Amino acid sequence: MNHPVIELAQALIQRRSVTPEDADCQPMMNQRLQAIGFNIESMFFTDTLNTWARKGNTSPHFCFAGHTDVVPTGPEKDWQYPPFSGLIEDGMLHGRGAADMKGSLAAMIVATERFIAKHPDHKGSISFLITSDEEGPFINGTTRVIDTLEERNEKIDMCLVGEPSSRNALGDVVKNGRRGSLTGFLTVKGIQGHVAYPHLAKNPIHLAAPALSQLSQTQWDTGNEFFPATSFQVSNINGGTGAGNVIPGELEIQFNFRFSTEVTHQQLQQQVNEILQQHDFDYELKWIVNGQPFITEGGPLIEATTAAIKNVTGRDTVLETSGGTSDGRFIAQTGAKVIELGPRNETIHKVNECVSTDDLIELSEIYEQILEQLLT
C-alpha cells in the first residue's frame, strides 16, 4: 500500500525486535527525525537501546513516547501470515507489533514530518522517547531515560504514549491514567511432617488460608470518578514436596494490588501486615512496587486530543484508566500530563496480531492535529 504511514509501519514490523532487541528500528526512525531538525541522543543501558530526540528547547514541551520491542510470537506455524512479514490483506496490516505498537510509531513519525513541513517555526518543543524495553523487565528503558532527564532538569509538559487504547473503533477510548501495581511475595513458615502425624507438624497452607480469605474480602478503598476500587488478587501459590503424604514446611504466595489514587502503596503494605499479624503464623513478606497510579484530569492535552479525534473520526471519546501498566507511569511521576492513544487493542499479544491500515492513516491525522492545536 503506497502510503508513508503504512510503508514505515511495514518496515518496522519486518525487524525482529523481540524484547530487548531493537533490531535497528530506532536508527531508522532517528534518521527521519534528524532530517527534520531533531537532535538525537541514543542512550544504551546494559541491554536496552533508547532514543531521546528533541526539536526545540522551549515550552510547551510535547513528547511522543513509545517502544520498538515486541513480545515473542510463539510458534510461527500458528500464524496465518509470517509474523515479521508486514503483509497487507483485506485492509489489515499483519505482524507482531502491528498494533502494539509499531503502527503508532509510524503514525507519530509521519504526523511530525507533516506538521514540521507546514510549521517549521512552531512554538515550543517536540520530543520522542523511544525504548526497546517496555514489554520486558522495564528496568533499562524509559525509567532510565527519565532519570537522565530529571538529573539535568529537562522537563516534559505533555506526553502522548502510543499504546493501543482503542476498544471497538479508533479513538473511542483514551487512557488518561493508570492504576498503580504492587506485588507481594509472602512466605508462610510451618513445620514439615507426615500427614498421619499432624500433631508433630505445622501445615502452612492451613495456617495461611484464613488470612488469605480475609485479604481477599477486604475493601481497600471505594475508588473515585477516574478509578475503580483497588483490587487484590492472588496470582501464584506454591507448597508441598509433590508427595501426597508430606505436610509442607513452607508455602509461597504471590499476590498483586491494582490500586487507585485513593490509597498509597505504603498504606496497602501496612494494612496487609496488620491483617497477617492477626493470624498465628510465622511469615516473611517482600514487596515490589511496579508502578504508581497517575491521572490527567483535564487541560490542553485532553482538550486537544478529544477535539482531534472528533475532527478526524467524528467520534466522541471516553476517558478511562482501565487495563494494565504502561511506561506512562514513569513519565507521569515527573509532573507531566500523560495520555495514551493508539489503535484498537483486540489482537495485541495474540497470534495473528493485525491493525487496520485505514486506522493507522487516521491515527497519524489525529496526532498531527494534536500538534497543531498545542504548538501553533
ABEGO torsion letter per residue (X at the ends): XBBAAAAAAAAAAABBBBOABAGGAAAAAAAAAAAAGBBBBBBBBGABBBBBBBBEABOBBBBBBBBABBBBAEBAAABABBAAAGBBBGGBBBEBGAAOAAAAAAAAAAAAAAAAAABAABBEBBBBBBBAAAABAGAABAAAAAAAAAAAGBBBABBBBABBABAABBGABBBAEBBBBBBBBBBBBBBBBBAABAAABBBAAAAAAAAAAAAAABBABAEBAABBBBBBBBABBBBEAGBAABBBABBBBBBBBBBBAABBAAAAAAAAAAAAAABBBBBBBBBBBAEBBBBBAEEAAAAAAAAAAAAAAGBBBBBBABEBBBAAAAAAAAGBBBBBBBBBAAABGBBGBBBBAAAAAAAAAAAAAAAAAAAX
